[in-house]
Amino acid sequence: MSAERLFVENLRLIDDTIRLVCRNRHCSAEEREDFSSHSRLKFIEDDYAILRKYAGRCSLRTYLVTVIGHQLSDYRRQHWGTWRPSAEARRLGPAAMELDTLLHRDRVPLEEAIERLATSGRFAETRDTIRRLSERLPPHYPRIVEGEDELEDMASPRSTADRELLSQERAATRNSVRAALVGALAELNDEDQLVLRLRFQDEIRVPRIAQILGQDAKMLYRRCDRLREQLRTSLERRGIAGASVMECLGEDSWPDDEPEGGH
């Protein structure tokens, strides 16, 4: 079986495995969406080189879990920079360093992290000892900046008038996003607009869109990524700097009517 056919026939398994790995690594919704596109492209690159390396010595699912796990680690290093355990963890030894990594880089819950270390066979520390180590580890403050909504929710309780004002400001922001999206879409040709609407508004998977449009799925994956980056640049130029493209492409942001001049 060719690598391309292996990819096409197992695309659902690949997508399911991506979701599984992202869930186990506690990815946010935005990180999961971005990484999913990144991972699919990695499978396609170099004439499906990843799948050509599959020799059948284990199940395809096992192979995919391993490959996608490495992809996610590489993806996070590229986006977050190289992560290092704290100085205190290094002072406390290998078990503490591994625990620090699980808790603060991979965001694994404490009980799960303790169980992983205790059953790994690599450390002599008991569960109680590992728990005591966790209490000595300093916190790592995330580099991720929360959105405006999350920051507002963390603020002190507001009066009714303040909440109403905040609601009006959020409505105005949504209107601004929609207006920016209308302008950004108007810069694209009709087919590019259709591809974006099918992919993000109707949430149709790329292989199905390829069937609908009679196009090659491999090329369409690249086209979707290119269009998303083009849209990101256009939205930022319109004052949506810092906003996620996926948030702007959410169903509620799409205009009900075609943009003027889009017919």
C-alpha positions as CSV (number, residue, x, y, z in Angstrom):
1,M,0.0,0.0,0.0
2,S,1.3,3.5,-0.9
3,A,2.0,6.0,1.9
4,E,-0.5,8.4,0.3
5,R,-3.3,5.7,0.3
6,L,-2.3,4.8,3.9
7,F,-2.8,8.5,4.9
8,V,-6.2,8.9,3.1
9,E,-7.6,5.6,4.4
10,N,-6.5,6.3,8.0
11,L,-7.2,10.0,8.2
12,R,-9.9,9.5,10.8
13,L,-7.5,7.4,12.9
14,I,-4.9,10.2,12.6
15,D,-7.3,12.9,13.6
16,D,-8.6,10.7,16.6
17,T,-5.0,10.1,17.7
18,I,-4.2,13.9,17.5
19,R,-7.2,14.6,19.7
20,L,-6.1,11.8,22.1
21,V,-2.5,13.1,22.4
22,C,-3.7,16.7,22.8
23,R,-6.2,15.6,25.5
24,N,-3.5,13.7,27.4
25,R,-1.2,16.7,27.2
26,H,-3.9,19.1,28.3
27,C,-3.8,21.3,25.3
28,S,-6.1,24.3,25.1
29,A,-8.8,24.4,22.4
30,E,-6.7,27.0,20.4
31,E,-3.5,25.0,20.8
32,R,-5.3,21.8,19.8
33,E,-6.7,23.4,16.6
34,D,-3.4,24.9,15.5
35,F,-1.4,21.7,16.3
36,S,-3.9,19.6,14.4
37,S,-3.3,21.5,11.2
38,H,0.5,21.4,11.9
39,S,0.5,17.7,12.5
40,R,-1.5,16.8,9.3
41,L,0.9,18.8,7.2
42,K,3.8,17.0,8.8
43,F,2.3,13.7,7.7
44,I,2.0,15.0,4.1
45,E,5.5,16.6,3.9
46,D,8.2,15.0,1.9
47,D,5.8,12.7,0.0
48,Y,4.3,11.2,3.3
49,A,7.8,10.4,4.7
50,I,6.4,9.7,8.2
51,L,4.1,7.0,6.9
52,R,6.7,5.5,4.5
53,K,8.8,4.8,7.6
54,Y,6.0,2.7,9.2
55,A,7.3,-0.8,8.9
56,G,4.4,-2.7,10.6
57,R,6.4,-3.8,13.6
58,C,3.6,-2.4,15.9
59,S,0.0,-1.4,15.3
60,L,-0.5,1.8,13.3
61,R,-2.3,3.4,16.3
62,T,0.7,2.8,18.5
63,Y,3.0,4.2,15.8
64,L,0.8,7.3,15.4
65,V,0.7,7.9,19.2
66,T,4.5,7.9,19.3
67,V,4.9,10.1,16.2
68,I,2.3,12.6,17.2
69,G,3.6,12.8,20.7
70,H,7.0,13.8,19.4
71,Q,5.4,16.3,17.0
72,L,3.6,18.0,19.9
73,S,6.7,18.2,22.0
74,D,8.6,19.8,19.0
75,Y,5.7,22.1,18.3
76,R,5.6,23.3,21.9
77,R,9.4,23.9,21.9
78,Q,9.0,26.0,18.8
79,H,6.2,28.1,20.3
80,W,7.2,28.2,23.9
81,G,10.9,27.9,23.7
82,T,13.0,25.3,25.5
83,W,11.5,24.4,28.9
84,R,13.8,23.7,31.9
85,P,13.0,22.4,35.3
86,S,13.4,24.9,38.2
87,A,16.7,25.3,40.1
88,E,15.0,23.7,43.1
89,A,13.9,20.7,41.1
90,R,17.4,20.2,39.8
91,R,18.7,20.4,43.4
92,L,16.2,17.8,44.6
93,G,17.2,15.3,42.0
94,P,16.0,13.4,38.9
95,A,12.5,12.5,40.3
96,A,11.8,16.1,41.2
97,M,12.9,17.2,37.8
98,E,10.6,14.8,36.1
99,L,7.8,15.8,38.4
100,D,8.4,19.4,37.7
101,T,8.3,18.7,34.0
102,L,5.0,16.8,34.2
103,L,3.3,19.3,36.4
104,H,4.4,22.6,34.9
105,R,5.3,21.9,31.3
106,D,2.9,19.1,30.4
107,R,0.2,20.3,32.8
108,V,-0.5,16.8,34.1
109,P,-2.7,16.8,37.3
110,L,-0.8,16.1,40.5
111,E,-2.3,12.7,41.2
112,E,-1.6,11.5,37.7
113,A,2.0,12.7,37.8
114,I,2.6,11.0,41.1
115,E,1.2,7.7,39.7
116,R,3.3,8.0,36.5
117,L,6.5,8.5,38.5
118,A,5.7,5.8,41.1
119,T,4.9,3.1,38.4
120,S,7.6,4.1,35.9
121,G,10.3,1.9,37.5
122,R,12.9,4.6,37.0
123,F,12.8,6.2,40.5
124,A,13.1,4.8,44.0
125,E,10.8,7.4,45.6
126,T,7.5,6.3,47.0
127,R,4.2,8.0,46.3
128,D,4.4,9.8,49.7
129,T,7.9,11.0,48.9
130,I,6.9,12.2,45.5
131,R,4.0,14.1,47.0
132,R,6.3,15.8,49.5
133,L,8.6,16.7,46.6
134,S,5.7,18.4,44.8
135,E,5.2,20.7,47.8
136,R,8.7,21.9,47.6
137,L,8.6,22.8,43.9
138,P,8.2,26.5,43.1
139,P,5.3,27.5,40.8
140,H,6.0,28.2,37.1
141,Y,4.1,31.2,35.8
142,P,2.7,30.5,32.3
143,R,3.8,32.7,29.4
144,I,0.3,32.5,27.9
145,V,-1.6,35.8,28.1
146,E,-5.3,35.4,28.8
147,G,-7.9,37.1,26.6
148,E,-9.8,40.2,27.7
149,D,-12.8,38.1,28.8
150,E,-10.8,36.0,31.1
151,L,-9.1,39.0,32.6
152,E,-12.4,40.7,33.2
153,D,-13.7,37.5,34.9
154,M,-10.7,37.6,37.3
155,A,-11.3,41.2,38.3
156,S,-13.2,42.2,41.4
157,P,-17.1,42.0,41.4
158,R,-18.6,44.9,39.4
159,S,-21.7,46.9,39.9
160,T,-24.7,46.3,37.6
161,A,-23.9,49.4,35.7
162,D,-20.3,48.3,35.2
163,R,-21.4,44.9,34.0
164,E,-23.8,46.5,31.5
165,L,-21.1,48.7,30.2
166,L,-18.8,45.7,29.9
167,S,-21.5,43.9,28.0
168,Q,-21.8,46.8,25.6
169,E,-18.0,46.9,25.1
170,R,-17.9,43.2,24.3
171,A,-20.8,43.6,21.8
172,A,-18.9,46.4,20.1
173,T,-15.8,44.3,20.0
174,R,-17.7,41.4,18.3
175,N,-19.1,43.9,15.8
176,S,-15.6,45.2,15.1
177,V,-14.4,41.6,14.5
178,R,-17.3,40.9,12.2
179,A,-16.6,44.1,10.2
180,A,-12.9,43.3,10.0
181,L,-13.8,39.8,8.8
182,V,-16.0,41.2,6.0
183,G,-13.2,43.4,4.8
184,A,-10.7,40.6,5.0
185,L,-12.9,38.2,3.0
186,A,-13.5,40.8,0.4
187,E,-9.8,40.7,-0.5
188,L,-10.1,37.0,-1.4
189,N,-11.5,35.5,-4.6
190,D,-14.8,33.6,-4.6
191,E,-13.3,30.2,-4.3
192,D,-11.0,31.1,-1.4
193,Q,-14.0,32.5,0.4
194,L,-15.9,29.3,-0.2
195,V,-13.0,27.2,1.1
196,L,-12.8,29.2,4.3
197,R,-16.6,29.2,4.9
198,L,-16.8,25.4,4.3
199,R,-13.8,24.8,6.6
200,F,-14.4,27.2,9.5
201,Q,-18.1,28.3,9.4
202,D,-19.6,24.9,8.4
203,E,-16.7,22.9,10.1
204,I,-16.4,20.5,7.2
205,R,-13.1,18.4,7.1
206,V,-10.6,19.1,4.5
207,P,-10.9,15.7,2.7
208,R,-14.6,16.2,2.3
209,I,-14.1,19.8,1.0
210,A,-11.6,18.3,-1.5
211,Q,-14.2,15.9,-2.7
212,I,-16.8,18.7,-3.0
213,L,-14.5,20.9,-5.0
214,G,-12.8,18.1,-6.9
215,Q,-9.4,19.0,-5.6
216,D,-6.4,17.2,-4.1
217,A,-6.6,17.0,-0.3
218,K,-2.9,17.4,0.1
219,M,-2.9,20.7,-1.7
220,L,-6.0,21.8,0.0
221,Y,-4.5,21.4,3.5
222,R,-1.7,23.7,2.4
223,R,-4.2,26.1,0.9
224,C,-6.2,26.3,4.1
225,D,-3.1,27.1,6.1
226,R,-2.1,29.7,3.6
227,L,-5.5,31.3,3.7
228,R,-5.6,31.3,7.5
229,E,-2.3,33.1,7.6
230,Q,-3.4,35.6,5.0
231,L,-6.6,36.2,6.9
232,R,-4.6,36.6,10.2
233,T,-2.4,39.3,8.6
234,S,-5.5,41.1,7.1
235,L,-7.3,41.0,10.5
236,E,-4.3,42.4,12.3
237,R,-4.1,45.2,9.8
238,R,-7.7,46.0,10.7
239,G,-7.0,46.4,14.4
240,I,-7.6,42.8,15.5
241,A,-3.9,42.4,16.6
242,G,-3.4,39.7,19.1
243,A,-6.7,38.0,18.5
244,S,-6.8,34.4,17.5
245,V,-7.8,33.7,13.9
246,M,-9.8,30.8,15.1
247,E,-11.7,33.1,17.4
248,C,-12.4,35.5,14.5
249,L,-13.5,32.5,12.4
250,G,-16.0,31.3,15.0
251,E,-19.5,30.8,13.7
252,D,-20.9,33.9,15.5
253,S,-18.4,36.1,13.7
254,W,-19.4,35.3,10.2
255,P,-21.5,37.9,8.4
256,D,-25.0,36.7,7.5
257,D,-24.9,38.2,4.0
258,E,-22.2,38.1,1.4
259,P,-19.7,41.1,1.6
260,E,-20.5,43.9,-0.8
261,G,-18.8,43.3,-4.1
262,G,-18.4,39.6,-3.3
263,H,-20.9,38.4,-6.0
